Amino acid sequence: MKILIIEDELEILNSISNFLTQQGYNCEVAENYFTAEDKIISFEYDLIILDITLPDGNGLDLLKKLKEEHSNTGVLIVSAKDSLDDKIKGLDLGADDYITKPFHLSELNSRVNAIIRRRKFQGQSFINYEEIEIDTTAKQVKVFENPLDLTKKEFDLLLYFVINKNRVLTKEAIAEHLWGDYIDLADNFDFIYTHIKNLRKKIMNKGGKDYIQTVYGIGYKMTDQ
């Protein structure tokens, strides 16, 4: 799951990013309106943590632009303002939740998890795909009730495929989702093949089928056909 954190207070920004990274999320950051706007236009995120008050713009204007570009992205507003008007306006513009500074990182994490469950998993913590069961909270996977020992990237890759089942995912989309916009520095996407090969092998070693199909010249898709 890829999260963009938009926050101008560097101490808070780093605290949130470090904490959510430890929780297994792929975090990117933006310290101002200009950087955030560029990232929103250029990339897709599962969730955006958005500070309303930015030094060079209004976070609510970013929220409007985000919903025009990526209406399915979850949004958690963070603000020092305990204003009912700001809260209502943000929710009316499409934000999923609202949290006021100061807050505990554990509460932020709970709200992030809740938004992602609603947005991606219809409120469920468990996702079942044929004989594969994914626990999105504990970040564990079973095949025919047998636990899989997956790396973080393999878990994220499997979850990304299941969420987008029957859709062709380009190598570029997979790379960006799992590694963020830093993937622009990569010379090629050969490492994706290695991760997919390892994931396939681990599933099949537990008796599961290989549902990941190669779409030559484009990428991959997960299908039971």
C-alpha positions in Angstrom: 0.0 0.0 0.0 1.4 3.4 -1.0 0.8 6.5 1.1 1.6 10.1 0.3 2.2 12.3 3.4 1.7 16.0 2.9 3.0 18.0 5.9 5.1 21.1 6.2 6.3 20.5 9.8 9.4 18.3 9.2 9.4 16.7 12.6 5.8 15.6 12.2 6.4 14.5 8.6 9.4 12.3 9.5 7.6 10.8 12.5 4.6 9.8 10.5 6.7 8.5 7.6 9.0 6.5 9.8 6.1 5.0 11.9 4.0 4.0 8.9 7.0 2.6 7.1 7.5 0.4 10.1 3.9 -0.7 9.8 4.7 -2.0 6.3 3.5 0.9 4.2 5.4 2.4 1.2 5.5 6.1 2.2 6.4 9.2 0.1 6.5 12.7 1.4 5.7 16.3 0.3 6.7 19.3 2.4 4.7 21.9 0.5 1.8 22.5 -1.9 3.9 22.6 -5.1 5.6 19.3 -4.4 2.4 17.6 -3.4 0.5 18.9 -6.5 3.2 17.5 -8.7 3.1 14.1 -7.0 -0.7 13.9 -7.1 -0.7 14.7 -10.8 2.1 12.3 -11.6 1.4 9.2 -9.4 -1.4 7.2 -7.8 -1.7 6.5 -4.1 -3.8 4.2 -2.0 -4.1 6.9 0.6 -3.0 10.5 1.2 -2.5 12.1 4.6 -3.1 15.7 4.0 -2.3 18.7 6.2 -4.8 21.6 5.4 -2.4 24.4 6.3 0.6 24.5 3.9 3.1 27.4 3.5 2.4 27.9 -0.2 -1.3 26.9 -0.5 -4.5 25.5 0.9 -4.7 21.8 1.5 -8.4 21.8 0.7 -7.5 23.0 -2.9 -5.2 20.0 -3.2 -8.1 17.8 -2.1 -10.3 19.2 -4.9 -7.5 18.6 -7.4 -6.9 15.1 -6.1 -10.6 14.1 -6.4 -10.5 15.3 -10.0 -7.5 13.2 -10.8 -7.9 10.1 -8.6 -11.4 9.9 -7.1 -10.8 6.5 -5.5 -7.8 7.6 -3.4 -8.5 7.7 0.3 -7.8 10.9 2.2 -7.1 11.5 5.9 -7.0 15.2 6.7 -4.6 16.3 9.4 -4.8 19.9 10.8 -4.0 21.9 13.8 -7.3 23.6 13.4 -10.1 22.1 15.5 -12.6 23.9 13.3 -16.0 22.3 12.6 -16.2 24.3 9.4 -12.9 23.0 8.1 -13.8 19.4 9.0 -17.2 19.6 7.3 -15.7 21.2 4.2 -13.0 18.6 3.9 -15.5 15.7 4.3 -17.8 17.3 1.8 -14.9 17.6 -0.7 -14.4 13.8 -0.4 -12.0 13.2 2.5 -12.6 10.0 4.4 -11.6 11.1 7.9 -10.2 14.0 9.9 -7.7 14.0 12.8 -6.6 17.0 14.8 -3.0 17.7 16.0 -1.6 16.7 18.4 -2.4 13.0 18.0 -0.9 9.6 18.8 0.7 7.8 15.9 -1.1 4.6 17.0 -4.4 6.4 16.5 -3.3 7.7 13.1 -2.3 4.2 12.1 -5.7 2.9 13.1 -7.5 5.5 11.0 -5.2 4.8 8.1 -6.0 1.0 8.3 -9.7 1.7 8.6 -9.8 3.9 5.5 -7.8 1.4 3.4 -10.1 -1.5 4.6 -13.1 0.5 3.5 -11.6 1.7 0.2 -9.8 -1.4 -0.9 -11.3 -4.4 1.0 -15.0 -3.4 1.5 -14.3 -3.1 5.2 -12.9 -6.6 5.6 -9.5 -7.6 7.1 -9.4 -10.9 5.2 -9.4 -11.3 1.5 -9.9 -14.7 -0.1 -8.9 -15.6 -3.7 -9.5 -19.2 -4.5 -7.3 -21.2 -2.1 -5.3 -18.1 -1.0 -6.3 -16.2 2.2 -4.7 -12.8 2.9 -4.9 -11.2 6.3 -4.4 -7.5 5.5 -4.1 -6.5 9.2 -1.5 -9.0 10.3 0.0 -9.0 6.7 0.0 -12.8 6.6 -0.9 -15.2 3.8 -2.1 -18.8 3.8 -2.6 -21.3 1.0 -4.9 -24.2 1.9 -4.4 -23.0 5.5 -0.7 -23.3 5.1 1.2 -20.1 6.0 3.4 -18.6 3.4 6.7 -17.0 4.3 6.7 -13.9 2.1 8.9 -10.9 2.1 7.3 -7.5 2.4 7.6 -6.8 -1.3 6.1 -10.3 -2.1 3.2 -9.6 0.2 2.5 -6.2 -1.3 2.8 -7.7 -4.8 0.3 -10.5 -4.1 -2.1 -8.0 -2.5 -1.8 -5.7 -5.5 -2.5 -8.5 -7.9 -5.6 -9.7 -6.0 -7.0 -6.2 -5.7 -6.6 -5.8 -9.4 -7.6 -9.3 -10.4 -8.3 -9.8 -14.1 -6.7 -6.5 -14.9 -3.4 -6.2 -16.9 -0.8 -4.5 -14.8 2.2 -3.0 -16.6 5.6 -3.5 -15.3 5.8 0.3 -14.8 2.6 0.3 -12.7 3.8 -2.5 -10.6 7.2 -0.9 -10.0 5.7 2.5 -9.1 3.2 0.9 -6.7 5.8 -1.1 -4.8 8.8 1.2 -4.9 7.3 4.7 -5.3 8.4 7.5 -7.6 12.1 6.6 -6.8 11.7 3.9 -9.4 12.4 6.5 -12.0 16.1 5.9 -11.2 15.9 2.2 -12.2 17.5 1.2 -15.5 15.0 -1.6 -16.2 12.3 -3.7 -14.5 14.0 -7.1 -14.5 13.8 -7.2 -10.7 10.0 -7.4 -11.0 10.3 -10.8 -12.8 12.4 -12.1 -9.9 9.9 -11.1 -7.3 7.0 -12.6 -9.3 9.0 -15.8 -9.9 9.6 -16.2 -6.2 6.0 -15.4 -5.3 4.7 -18.0 -7.8 7.1 -20.6 -6.5 6.1 -20.1 -2.9 2.4 -20.4 -3.7 2.8 -23.5 -5.8 5.0 -25.1 -3.1 2.0 -25.0 -0.8 -0.2 -26.6 -3.3 -1.7 -23.5 -4.8 -2.2 -22.8 -8.5 -0.2 -20.2 -10.5 -2.8 -17.5 -11.2 -0.3 -14.9 -12.3 -0.2 -14.8 -16.1 2.5 -13.0 -18.2 1.1 -10.7 -20.8 4.0 -10.5 -23.2 5.3 -7.1 -24.0 3.0 -5.4 -21.4 3.1 -6.9 -17.9 1.1 -9.4 -15.8 -2.4 -10.1 -14.6 -3.9 -12.4 -12.0 -6.8 -14.6 -13.2 -8.3 -18.0 -12.3 -8.9 -18.7 -16.0 
